[in-house]
Amino acid sequence: MDLVLVNLIDGLVTGLLLFMLSAGLTLIFSMMGVLNFAHASFYMLGAYFAYQISIALGFWMGLLIAPLIVGVIGAGVERYGLRRVHQYGHVPELIFTFGLALLIEELVQFIWGRNQMPYQIPDALNFTAFAISGNSIPAYKVFMIFISVAIFIGLLYVLTKTRVGMIIQAALSYPRTVEALGHNVPLIFMGVFGVGTALAGVAGVIAGPVLGTFPGMAFVLGSIVFVTIVIGGLGSLWGALVASLLIGWITTFAKSYNIRMEDILNGIGISTPENLSDSMFRDIWAVTSPQIADILPYILMVLILIFRPYGLFGNRDA
Amino acid sequence: MSNPMKENQITTDPSKPAQRMRAGSLRIAALPWVIAGLALLVMPFVFNDNSAITIMNQMAITIIFALAYNMLLGQGGMLSFGHAVYAGVGGFACMHVMASTDFFEMLPLPVLPIFGGLFGMGLAMIVGSFSTRSAGTVFAMISLGVGELIAACSVIIVAFFGGEEGISGDRTYGLPFFGIEFLHQIEVYYLIAFWLMVSALLMYLFSRTPIGRMANAVRDNPERAEFLGYSSRWVRYYSFIFSGFFAGIAGGLFAINYEIVTEENLNTASSGVILLVTFLGGVGFFFGPIIGAIAFTLLQTVLSLQTDLWAFYAGVLFLATVMFFPGGLAGLLMMHVPAIKMGKASKLVVPYITTLIPALIGILGLSALVEMTFHVRHSSVGDEEMTVFWTTFDSHDILPWAVAIGVTVVAFAVMRMMLPTLRAAWADANATKANTSNGGAA
């Protein structure tokens, strides 16, 4: 039971981290109809900028400044890159963000090299918050949960309760009408893109010390983020939340409990073949859940796409 | 929808029969194919050392793969982020055929790629059954997810994919083909060249069939195609499985050429590379991917010898293509067709020279700056000497920096000065046309 609780907390941390990325991505998608392939690259930029700032000014200034820089870069990408490509159609837009992701990875390697950066958890948070029957929960995890929940509540508040949020929501569904009412829709789009990438930047700042700050970090998380918003339903914020938590928990539990395929197959009545080592399917019999934990989200996505192509919370017409 | 420069989309006056658009023509000009075939025959005599043949083999395989990819992207409007999977699975299948000695001994090697094609096709049939339901973003996402899934499986399912180290085989165990055992690179070259011609021709013919034409219609306006009574889903599905077939052939040729296939053949990075190659060449024309594959392979082999930063340059080039020349290299070439047809292309020569040479110098200067920055940042502490463009100097000195910056700035300034002349020449060369193209060097 205690282990379940520990895993629940670990899964929550992973899930909320994923949500910070997928929230921005899904907002940008519902706005422009284009998946931003480079979204995880902004997450990586956040981590690297925060590392560079933390050397000079400490972790907390990094947490404050790095997302701002990332947001400004994101807005610039929208203004000078995407808006230009937009006229050619959706596919070139998608290809553009894909190329951007490649370029940012190369750029990061160019500036910081290929090795992992020694980006550390700040001393103020480097202690054990509490322990559940011997399993200690570091304070940094609690801090991560607090930051993400705070951002989620803030985002929800801004989007649903403030005037700016109302205009954004209106601009997402009826850009022309909103424009006719005298609002600067391109500016709103640029702003949303900037905020979305800044959110990814925040995720990078707080995830960098835990998951490691290295040039491959965008790639590791990037495709999982896409899977998340496809499972949740493209363009749905709630879907993104549910799918993020789902993926966070599934992967965490799959990693910590060693469930073997052999047991499952025996459980449903298929007996282990006599000469397993010669069998064509010996690898399938030998599979264990920690082994496939990282590909479970993809399997889930393919299943979702077959049986419910618009995602858990998606709009059927989308 | 997907790109502004579709095949043969030259605005003409349809009332005059001589100028009627040729897009719908089912006639096939034989001349380009004969020239291409002859070129393939002669190439090994021109570039006859082993490394050149290796590069050409690589090139030919990439061409087949890129053409197969363009069946989806250019002709069908489907953006796939996981197409390397079909090539990879084809390669693995061929490798397993090679490994099963009894069967392989009855089989001449040139037939082997068909197995790769069939396996690629089979996988495409399974995946396509649910992924081709819609084009655009959803298709792209499914292709990415399936690609990641299979790439990840390749490390787990060791029996088929051989785990991290992949599987290897020996092509020479096959039934000798008219006495040829494919011991030498040159024999493999002709095998690949043969398959290149066959698959390129088949893919071209596919694009001329009604189903290939419908793929274009579905790409441009699926709703209208549905109203005409075609199921856009089935049209996409057929394109998808044929593309999978030819990707599998490319994979099989890879297996024959390198005699090893690993997880790298089907991961997302390879899928990204093929997208890059195809888009660079131009998705709007059949021959675009061919140019792209040739240019990219040369870039990869030549540039990667010169600099560690070649992937960075490739990324910049790719992004610049997407932003400024969405038609790719082929689109850039075909922009000049109207001017050539009117016999006014000669007017462009001088402005091109006066603009492009400064531009080239500027780009070289810029890349020198990039290399110097990289050297200053990443070389070991005492190492201050570097060589760029056959000149050796101290990268911590002020002089080389001043020279590089000066050259770059001056070159780009000259280019800017020359741009209006080029624009005017361009407008002049295309004068009788009502459509104003947006400039040769925007």
Chai-1 contact restraints between the chains, C-beta under 6 A:
chainA,res_idxA,chainB,res_idxB,connection_type,confidence,min_distance_angstrom,max_distance_angstrom,comment,restraint_id
A,L35,B,T137,contact,1.0,0.0,6.0,A-B,restraint_1
A,R84,B,M323,contact,1.0,0.0,6.0,A-B,restraint_2
A,Y88,B,P326,contact,1.0,0.0,6.0,A-B,restraint_3
A,G89,B,M1,contact,1.0,0.0,6.0,A-B,restraint_4
A,G89,B,S2,contact,1.0,0.0,6.0,A-B,restraint_5
A,H90,B,G136,contact,1.0,0.0,6.0,A-B,restraint_6
A,V91,B,S2,contact,1.0,0.0,6.0,A-B,restraint_7
A,V91,B,L79,contact,1.0,0.0,6.0,A-B,restraint_8
A,P92,B,V322,contact,1.0,0.0,6.0,A-B,restraint_9
A,P92,B,P326,contact,1.0,0.0,6.0,A-B,restraint_10
A,L94,B,L79,contact,1.0,0.0,6.0,A-B,restraint_11
A,I95,B,F279,contact,1.0,0.0,6.0,A-B,restraint_12
A,I95,B,V322,contact,1.0,0.0,6.0,A-B,restraint_13
A,F96,B,V322,contact,1.0,0.0,6.0,A-B,restraint_14
A,G99,B,F318,contact,1.0,0.0,6.0,A-B,restraint_15
A,G99,B,L319,contact,1.0,0.0,6.0,A-B,restraint_16
A,G99,B,V322,contact,1.0,0.0,6.0,A-B,restraint_17
A,L102,B,G315,contact,1.0,0.0,6.0,A-B,restraint_18
A,L103,B,G315,contact,1.0,0.0,6.0,A-B,restraint_19
A,L103,B,L319,contact,1.0,0.0,6.0,A-B,restraint_20
A,E106,B,A311,contact,1.0,0.0,6.0,A-B,restraint_21
A,E106,B,F312,contact,1.0,0.0,6.0,A-B,restraint_22
A,E106,B,G315,contact,1.0,0.0,6.0,A-B,restraint_23
A,F110,B,F312,contact,1.0,0.0,6.0,A-B,restraint_24
A,G113,B,H378,contact,1.0,0.0,6.0,A-B,restraint_25
A,S223,B,E148,contact,1.0,0.0,6.0,A-B,restraint_26
A,F226,B,M141,contact,1.0,0.0,6.0,A-B,restraint_27
A,V227,B,G145,contact,1.0,0.0,6.0,A-B,restraint_28
A,V230,B,M141,contact,1.0,0.0,6.0,A-B,restraint_29
A,D283,B,I157,contact,1.0,0.0,6.0,A-B,restraint_30
A,D283,B,V158,contact,1.0,0.0,6.0,A-B,restraint_31
A,D283,B,A159,contact,1.0,0.0,6.0,A-B,restraint_32
A,Q291,B,I156,contact,1.0,0.0,6.0,A-B,restraint_33
A,I295,B,L149,contact,1.0,0.0,6.0,A-B,restraint_34
A,I295,B,A152,contact,1.0,0.0,6.0,A-B,restraint_35
A,Y298,B,G145,contact,1.0,0.0,6.0,A-B,restraint_36
A,Y298,B,E148,contact,1.0,0.0,6.0,A-B,restraint_37
A,Y298,B,L149,contact,1.0,0.0,6.0,A-B,restraint_38
A,M301,B,G145,contact,1.0,0.0,6.0,A-B,restraint_39
A,V302,B,G145,contact,1.0,0.0,6.0,A-B,restraint_40
A,L305,B,I142,contact,1.0,0.0,6.0,A-B,restraint_41
A,I306,B,F130,contact,1.0,0.0,6.0,A-B,restraint_42
